[in-house]
């Protein structure tokens, strides 16, 4: 590559370790403290973040996290468990400051005229970089650790600062649109939840009939698949990783599958699946629903073990049913009827025995179309973001290797296939 230069990353960046906060010092309110669990690539999440309840002191100044800071997990799983592997990278996107906890590193350029921080972020967040870090990590059989030196020993190839800025501009434009869609969907989900509350809370509700959920839906357990067929094939196998307490669907939970199954285990876009288990209180998905997205149109999609497939036999559209399965009353019912300690489980009967007051048909008709409209817009945004993510992942190695001459390429030429 002409005019690209190779460095050890440590020649160009600093790595700031986090502060060892004592658990007793952290409360529910105050300055957020970024722990490994808060790194959710490509972002930093403040959901359920622990907080430092005191004023900042001079000794904490070096541990302050500001907007656009690049953070990396320095403890995690080994490479065999890539979803939780060490070396996860996220960027802090909030205006309010936060604090850096131990085993979380902050990366920043020593000289931004040699290495652009945005270029650094896209370099360090590449899957092959995480793979290299996780492969070389130390630690025990169940825990992988990396040090600042592991990061500094990485090799990086960089073009001119103008080309770095151009590469970052191209990739950021894609990420910015993805983030815009995410925030738009947050607003749409809030609208749907507000509409649901309005629909099911009325002065007339005392006269409504009490309905058993099992009278509206049937539930079938997922397919007991064979592991040897995972990883290749034209079909997709859905696992519990598709279900989230925040999102409608998580694509990383769908894996290629080459085995066969009966048609009863197949789902199509718009169908609802439910998680039957929960292994951690940090991921409260027990009994939670997900909606199969339109991205799987014309695809063979299989419901796997630890999921239930929902057959809707009622007049409720699935977007409204989805909100019902996310309601607080339903969640409380699921928690009170779950079984197990280490791994909590829910049976079909427990879901079907949930009872609630059903609005009248006339009242439902006033709201149904709005739920459908909101659901369609959510799906459209999700599908566009998926295509944008694919484009970004395709462009990233080509841009970072110099295969695409960014100084001779227009931004619109790269984005047009998705945004048109």
Residue, then its C-alpha position, 0 to 999 in steps of 0.5 A: x500500500x502506497x503511503x501507508x506506514x506500519x507501527x506498533x500501536x503503542x507508538x501511537x496510543x496511550x492505554x488508561x486502566x480503570x480505577x478499582x472502586x470498592x463495591x460498597x462505594x457504588x450506589x444507584x445514583x451519581x456518576x455512572x461507573x463503566x464496567x465490562x458489562x456496560x460495553x455492548x459493542x459498538x456502544x456503551x450502555x448505562x442500563x443498570x450502571x452502578x454509580x459513584x455517589x460523591x463529587x469528583x476528586x483530583x485522584x479520579x480525574x484520569x479515570x473520567x470518561x467523556x463522549x466519544x472515548x474508546x473503551x475496551x474490556x480487558x477481562x472476558x472469555x477466551x476465544x471459544x466464547x466469542x460473544x463474551x470474549x475479552x477485547x470487546x470495544x465500545x464508544x461512549x456516546x453520552x454528554x454526561x461524564x462517567x468513570x472508568x472501572x478496573x479491567x476496562x481500558x480507555x484508548x486514545x491517540x498520543x498525537x491526533x495529527x498522526x493517528x485520528x481517534x475515529x480511525x483508531x476506533x474502527x481499527x481496534x473494533x475489527x473482529x480480527x483485532x479482538x480475535x488476536x487479543x483473545x487468542x494471546x490473552x492470559x488468565x485461567x481456563x474460565x477467564x481471559x485477561x489482556x494487559x495494556x502491553x497486549x494492546x500496544x503490541x498490536x501492529x497498525x497500518x495507517x495512511x495519511x491523516x487526511x485519508x484516516x479522516x476520510x475513512x472515518x467519515x465514510x464509516x461514521x456516516x453509516x454508524x450515524x444512520x444506524x444510531x439514528x434508526x436505533x433512537x427512532x425505534x426507541x421512540x416508536x417502542x415508547x409510543x407503542x408501550x404508551x398506546x398499550x397502557x392507554x388501551x388496557x387502562x380505562x375507567x370501563x375496565x371493571x366491566x371487561x371480561x377476564x381472559x386466559x392467554x391460552x385461549x388466544x394463543x397456542x405454544x409449541x416447544x422448539x426443535x431439538x437440533x443437532x449441533x453438527x449441523x450448526x454453522x453452515x446451510x441455507x436455513x437459520x436456527x433461532x436460539x435464546x440469543x435472539x431474545x432481548x429485554x430491550x430489542x424486538x430481535x437480536x440477529x446474532x442469535x440466528x445461526x446458519x443450519x444445514x439440518x432438517x426439521x418438521x414444518x411445525x418448527x418453522x417460523x416466518x416474519x412477524x411470528x412471535x417466539x418466547x424465551x423459556x429460560x434465563x441463566x443470568x439476572x443481568x439478562x432478564x429474558x425469561x418469558x420475553x418475546x421476540x418478533x421474527x423480522x422481515x429480513x428472513x423473508x423467503x428464508x427457512x427459519x427454525x425455532x430452536x431449543x429453549x424457545x416457544x413458538x407462538x400460534x396466534x389464534x385471536x383477533x389481536x395482531x402480533x404487534x399488540x400481542x408483543x406488547x402484551x407479552x412485555x407488559x409489567x403484569x405479564x412479567x410479574x406473572x412469569x417471575x412468580x411462576x418460574x422454576x429453578x435457581x441457577x437456571x430459571x425456567x417457565x413452562x407452557x402452562x404458566x404462560x397460557x394461564x396468565x389472565x388479564x382483562x380484555x378490552x372490548x372489540x370496539x375499543x381494540x379496533x380503534x387501536x389495532x391499525x396504529x399498532x400495525x403502523x408502528x410495527x411496520x415502521x420499526x421493521x423498516x428501520x431494523x431492516x435498513x440498519x441491518x443492510x447498513x451494518x452489512x455494508x459497513x462490515x464489508x467496507x471496513x476491511x477494504x478501507x482499512x487495508x487501502x483496497x478502496x482509494x478513499x481520496x478518489x471515492x465519493x461517499x454517496x457511491x458507497x452508500x447508494x445501494x442501501x440508502x436508495 
